[in-house]
Amino acid sequence: MNFASDNVTGACPEVLQALLAANEGSAMPYGNDPLTEAVEGRLVALFGCDLKAFPVATGTAANALALACLAPPYGAIYCHAEAHINVDECGAPELMTGGAKLVPLAGEAGKLTPETLAAAIHGAGVVHHNQPAAVSLTNETEAGTLYRPEELAALSAVAREHGLKVHLDGARFANAVAALGCSPADLTWRAGVDVLSFGATKNGCLAAEAVVFFDKAAAEAFPYYRKRAGHLFSKMRMISAQLGGYFEDEIWLRNARHANAMARRLAEGLAALPGCSLLHPCEANEVFVAVPAPAIERLREAGFGFYEWAPGQLRLVCAWNTEEADVARFLETAAAALERGDSAAR
Ligand SMILES: *Cc1c(COP(=O)(O)O)cnc(C)c1O
């Protein structure tokens, strides 16, 4: 079983059903179809506000194109040093913004504080400096932790004070909503978020994300950036259909709740083992854990997939279809290795 990430899985049956249904008949291309129109309506209902929404097929496109709408080429975009936009997108945000500067900031457990953000913002009006334009936050964070609505609101307040727009990378937004049990609105526009990259691929779609603009004025140039980037799909309905299946009957929340529950079980089981300790609190569907090297070896031999983030430090991610039996087997394998004293070799 593979705990390397939540994109190692396939798509959930409801999403595949929706795709099969969309495959019947014909529809106009480039998003001028009823399924694409329906996506925005679903999101309006979900967030309880007016908004503009655009389907894309990767999270990198969602982030980079969203940021292109928030920051000029001479702008500064503040983010956590470990943010996906900073370390995992090969410079896509810089490319799509035409050269805006990402300003990476430190923060415990994947999170920024209002103090850190406030201290970093500088240079407004000074011709020599990049002009403060946006802050990008991630929820669920890259460390598997969560921002609560009040934490987001406090960060947004600092942003507002300095005239910055707020972007939220929600590659695992569903896991955050499911774990916190609050409304999607509380974690976005009510907390000052202007644009959300609403991930769906990792939580049960094949390839689908939605860029959601709560600040509709900021969306004006989005269609053009998207086309230039090659993300205006001619059969857009196939992306939109996935999102349709995903949002129907709260499938997105069901999937995320399951992934979160499996991760919690994994985290609690590992934390109880000798020599193992959680590196961050497990708040959604990712577990960051220190495991003695011999046990890691044994887990590999047993066929488990995972990333060793740093020597002795694992990231384990649960998905919408992670099986309880696989979690149990992982824990048993680790426990057997540790209790047999394999770790004594260290
Ligand atoms: C997976 C992920 C993305 C999107 O990645 P793509 O590979 O471009 O789909 C964006 N942000 C975070 C935090 C992610 O984990």
Ligand as a Chemical Component Dictionary entry (heavy atoms), coordinates in Angstrom:
data_LIG
# 
_chem_comp.id                   LIG 
_chem_comp.type                 NON-POLYMER 
_chem_comp.pdbx_formal_charge   0 
_chem_comp.three_letter_code    LIG 
# 
loop_
_chem_comp_atom.comp_id 
_chem_comp_atom.atom_id 
_chem_comp_atom.alt_atom_id 
_chem_comp_atom.type_symbol 
_chem_comp_atom.charge 
_chem_comp_atom.model_Cartn_x 
_chem_comp_atom.model_Cartn_y 
_chem_comp_atom.model_Cartn_z 
_chem_comp_atom.pdbx_ordinal 
LIG C1 C1 C 0 -0.446 18.691 -4.723 1  
LIG C2 C2 C 0 -0.394 20.137 -4.351 2  
LIG C3 C3 C 0 -0.643 21.138 -5.293 3  
LIG C4 C4 C 0 -0.959 20.856 -6.756 4  
LIG O1 O1 O 0 -0.009 20.148 -7.423 5  
LIG P1 P1 P 0 -0.148 19.688 -8.949 6  
LIG O2 O2 O 0 0.809  18.582 -9.036 7  
LIG O3 O3 O 0 0.214  20.827 -9.788 8  
LIG O4 O4 O 0 -1.559 19.286 -9.189 9  
LIG C5 C5 C 0 -0.664 22.444 -4.869 10 
LIG N1 N1 N 0 -0.430 22.766 -3.585 11 
LIG C6 C6 C 0 -0.183 21.833 -2.648 12 
LIG C7 C7 C 0 0.014  22.243 -1.233 13 
LIG C8 C8 C 0 -0.146 20.483 -3.004 14 
LIG O5 O5 O 0 0.099  19.564 -2.073 15 
# 
loop_
_chem_comp_bond.comp_id 
_chem_comp_bond.atom_id_1 
_chem_comp_bond.atom_id_2 
_chem_comp_bond.value_order 
_chem_comp_bond.pdbx_ordinal 
LIG C1 C2 SING 1  
LIG C2 C3 SING 2  
LIG C2 C8 DOUB 3  
LIG C3 C4 SING 4  
LIG C3 C5 DOUB 5  
LIG C4 O1 SING 6  
LIG O1 P1 SING 7  
LIG P1 O2 DOUB 8  
LIG P1 O3 SING 9  
LIG P1 O4 SING 10 
LIG C5 N1 SING 11 
LIG N1 C6 DOUB 12 
LIG C6 C7 SING 13 
LIG C6 C8 SING 14 
LIG C8 O5 SING 15 
# 
